Amino acid sequence: MNVKKKVLGILVALIVFTIVAGSVQAADVKIAIMQAQAGDARKYQPLLDYLNKKGVPASFVTAQDYSSAADMFAKGAVDAMFSGSGIAGTMIIKGLATPLVRPVGSDGVSTYSAVVIAPKGSPKFTGAAGYFNNKRVIFSPLASAGEFYFHSLGPSKPAEIMKAASHGAAIDALNRGQADVAVVKNHVWSKEKNKYATLEKVGGDNGENPDNTLIVSHKLDAGIAKKLAGILLGIKDDPSPEAAAVKDSLKIQGFIATTDKDFKHTLGMLKQAGVTKDFGFKY
């Protein structure tokens, strides 16, 4: 009788283990996406399809704003997010997430920096906050190549601070005379500068920031995170049509491993900009 009970107990334990393991494997990796960026979901669809084929199903969860996303990370409502370095670094400082991988663009680039743009003939950027005194300044909010960099330089007395929907929009506003100086992403300026004959780069940040890193929640199962990283790192050398679709849609060569060390400059800059665990995603 005791033998039968032991055998039955073992069978029950095996069944429970199989059910639990299966449910863990079947659970979606929930990737946060900002409501304002919901249109980006389309370009990531081939990646979701690829992950699903590789046994790691994933889905998007919309967050109203970055504060909501932080709360979702804290509660385990989302597992991951592709993010610019400013937000990714903030999530790291808050202890909510860790970097996993980042894409390498078709041009071989995976980092960026802030540059300061002004009308030709303007004084060169000194690297000091006082440069912006009495100037109308425009930049993208909560960007390492924008608002975060501006605040990291220390107190200043600009005539006006304006926030643009994108780095390109900031350059356009400067070109139209709505601002005196713009702080933008270096790669955006490099691609667009030929359109703006009256503008020039007057300086910028010497440090580099990881671009569009996939950060993952500390609450995400370590085994799933490791499998997710392995799949993404393998895309570069995967000759399959599905991998090609991912690379074509995202305009990338593949992904590379990313750690806190890659964020050394970014984290230092964010802390100088006043980002702490209690930072509320606004100045």
C-alpha positions in Angstrom: 0.0 0.0 0.0 2.8 2.3 0.9 4.5 1.5 -2.4 1.4 2.4 -4.3 1.1 5.7 -2.4 4.7 6.6 -3.2 4.3 5.8 -6.9 1.1 7.8 -7.0 2.9 10.7 -5.3 5.7 10.6 -7.8 3.3 10.6 -10.7 1.4 13.5 -9.3 4.6 15.5 -8.7 5.7 14.8 -12.3 2.4 15.9 -13.7 2.5 19.1 -11.6 6.1 19.8 -12.7 5.1 19.3 -16.4 2.2 21.6 -16.1 4.2 24.3 -14.3 7.1 24.0 -16.7 4.8 24.1 -19.7 3.0 27.2 -18.4 6.3 29.0 -17.8 7.5 28.2 -21.3 4.2 29.2 -22.9 4.0 32.5 -21.0 4.5 35.5 -23.2 7.4 37.8 -22.7 5.6 41.1 -22.2 7.3 44.0 -24.0 6.3 47.5 -23.0 5.7 50.1 -25.7 4.7 53.7 -25.2 1.3 54.7 -26.3 2.7 57.5 -28.3 5.0 55.0 -30.1 2.4 52.4 -30.8 3.0 52.8 -34.5 6.5 51.3 -34.0 4.8 48.0 -33.1 4.5 47.2 -36.9 8.3 47.3 -37.5 8.8 44.9 -34.5 6.2 42.4 -35.7 8.8 40.3 -37.6 10.8 40.1 -34.4 7.8 38.9 -32.4 7.2 36.3 -35.1 10.8 35.2 -34.9 10.8 34.9 -31.2 7.6 32.8 -31.3 9.1 30.5 -33.8 12.1 30.0 -31.5 10.0 29.1 -28.6 9.8 32.4 -26.7 6.4 34.0 -27.5 6.3 37.7 -26.9 3.6 40.4 -27.1 3.4 44.2 -26.7 1.8 45.9 -23.6 1.0 49.5 -24.0 2.1 52.0 -21.3 0.6 55.4 -21.2 4.0 57.0 -20.3 7.4 56.2 -18.8 6.1 56.6 -15.2 3.5 54.0 -16.0 6.1 51.7 -17.6 8.3 52.0 -14.5 5.3 51.0 -12.4 4.6 48.1 -14.7 8.2 46.9 -14.3 8.0 47.2 -10.6 4.8 45.1 -10.5 6.0 42.5 -13.0 3.3 43.5 -15.5 5.9 43.9 -18.2 9.2 42.0 -18.7 11.1 44.1 -21.2 11.3 47.2 -23.2 13.4 48.6 -26.1 14.5 52.0 -25.0 16.7 54.9 -25.7 19.7 55.2 -23.3 18.1 57.9 -21.1 15.1 55.9 -20.2 17.0 52.7 -20.1 19.5 54.2 -17.7 16.8 55.7 -15.6 15.2 52.2 -15.2 18.6 50.8 -14.2 19.2 53.6 -11.6 15.7 52.8 -10.2 16.7 49.2 -9.9 13.9 48.0 -12.1 15.7 46.6 -15.1 19.0 45.5 -16.5 20.3 45.8 -20.1 20.3 42.6 -22.2 21.1 43.3 -25.8 21.1 46.3 -28.3 20.9 46.4 -32.0 23.7 47.2 -34.4 22.4 49.3 -37.2 22.9 48.6 -40.9 25.8 51.1 -40.7 27.5 49.1 -38.0 26.7 51.7 -35.3 25.1 50.9 -31.9 25.8 54.1 -29.9 25.2 57.8 -30.2 26.0 61.1 -28.5 24.5 64.6 -28.0 25.6 67.5 -30.3 24.8 71.2 -30.0 23.6 72.9 -33.2 23.3 76.6 -33.8 23.3 79.1 -36.7 26.6 79.3 -38.6 28.9 81.9 -37.0 27.6 81.2 -33.5 30.2 80.9 -30.6 31.5 77.4 -30.1 29.9 75.4 -27.4 32.1 75.6 -24.3 30.8 72.4 -22.6 29.5 74.6 -19.7 25.9 75.2 -18.8 26.4 79.0 -19.0 26.6 78.7 -22.8 22.8 78.4 -22.8 22.2 81.6 -20.8 19.8 84.0 -22.5 19.3 81.6 -25.4 16.1 79.9 -26.6 17.0 76.2 -26.3 15.2 73.3 -27.9 15.6 69.5 -27.4 13.8 66.2 -27.1 12.4 65.4 -23.6 14.0 62.7 -21.5 16.7 62.1 -24.1 20.4 61.4 -23.4 21.0 63.6 -26.5 18.5 66.2 -25.3 17.0 67.1 -22.0 19.1 64.8 -19.9 22.3 66.1 -21.4 21.2 69.7 -21.0 20.5 69.2 -17.3 23.7 67.2 -16.7 25.7 70.4 -17.4 24.4 72.2 -14.3 22.2 75.3 -13.7 21.8 77.8 -16.5 19.5 80.7 -17.4 18.1 80.1 -20.8 15.6 82.7 -22.2 13.3 79.8 -23.0 13.2 76.0 -23.0 11.3 74.2 -25.7 10.7 70.5 -26.1 10.4 68.9 -29.5 8.6 65.7 -30.5 11.8 64.4 -32.1 15.5 65.4 -32.8 14.5 66.2 -36.4 11.7 68.5 -35.2 14.2 70.3 -32.9 16.5 71.0 -35.9 13.6 72.2 -38.0 12.5 74.6 -35.3 16.0 76.0 -35.0 16.2 76.4 -38.8 12.9 78.4 -38.7 14.3 80.7 -36.1 12.1 79.5 -33.3 15.1 78.7 -31.2 18.7 79.9 -30.9 20.3 76.5 -30.2 19.3 72.8 -30.3 20.7 69.7 -28.5 20.1 66.7 -30.7 21.3 63.2 -31.5 24.5 63.2 -33.5 23.3 60.6 -36.1 20.2 62.6 -36.8 22.2 65.7 -37.4 24.7 63.8 -39.7 21.8 62.5 -41.8 20.0 65.8 -42.0 22.7 68.5 -42.0 22.8 68.9 -45.8 19.3 70.2 -45.7 20.3 73.1 -43.4 22.9 75.3 -45.1 22.7 78.0 -42.4 23.2 75.6 -39.4 26.3 74.0 -38.0 27.5 71.8 -35.1 29.2 74.0 -32.5 30.1 71.2 -30.0 28.7 68.3 -28.1 29.1 65.5 -25.6 32.3 63.4 -25.9 30.7 60.3 -24.4 28.7 57.6 -26.2 25.3 56.1 -25.2 24.0 52.6 -26.1 21.1 53.0 -28.6 17.7 51.3 -28.3 18.8 48.7 -25.8 16.4 45.9 -24.8 16.2 46.1 -21.0 14.6 43.3 -19.0 12.9 43.3 -15.6 14.7 41.8 -12.6 11.5 39.9 -12.1 11.9 38.0 -15.5 12.9 34.4 -15.0 16.7 34.2 -15.5 16.3 31.1 -17.8 13.9 33.0 -20.1 16.2 36.0 -20.1 19.1 33.9 -21.1 17.2 32.1 -23.8 15.9 35.5 -25.1 19.4 36.9 -25.3 20.7 33.8 -27.1 18.0 34.0 -29.7 18.6 37.7 -30.4 22.3 37.3 -30.5 21.9 34.6 -33.1 19.9 36.7 -35.5 23.0 38.2 -37.2 24.3 34.9 -38.5 20.9 33.3 -39.1 20.4 32.9 -42.9 16.6 32.1 -42.5 14.0 34.3 -44.2 12.5 35.0 -40.8 15.8 36.4 -39.5 16.2 38.4 -42.7 12.8 39.9 -42.2 13.8 41.1 -38.7 17.0 42.7 -40.0 15.2 44.3 -42.9 12.3 45.7 -40.8 14.6 47.1 -38.0 17.4 48.1 -40.4 20.0 46.2 -38.3 22.9 43.8 -38.8 21.9 42.0 -35.6 22.2 42.4 -31.8 25.1 42.5 -29.4 25.3 41.8 -25.7 24.9 44.8 -23.5 25.7 45.3 -19.8 25.8 48.1 -17.2 29.4 48.7 -18.2 28.2 49.9 -21.6 26.1 52.4 -19.7 29.0 53.9 -17.7 28.9 57.2 -19.5 25.1 57.4 -19.6 24.6 56.5 -16.0 27.2 59.1 -14.9 25.5 61.8 -17.1 22.0 60.9 -15.7 23.1 61.1 -12.1 24.6 64.6 -12.9 21.2 65.4 -14.4 19.6 64.6 -11.1 18.2 61.2 -11.9 17.6 59.1 -8.7 15.5 56.1 -7.7 12.7 58.6 -7.0 13.0 60.5 -10.3 9.5 61.2 -11.7 10.4 61.3 -15.4 10.0 65.1 -15.5 11.8 68.3 -14.6 
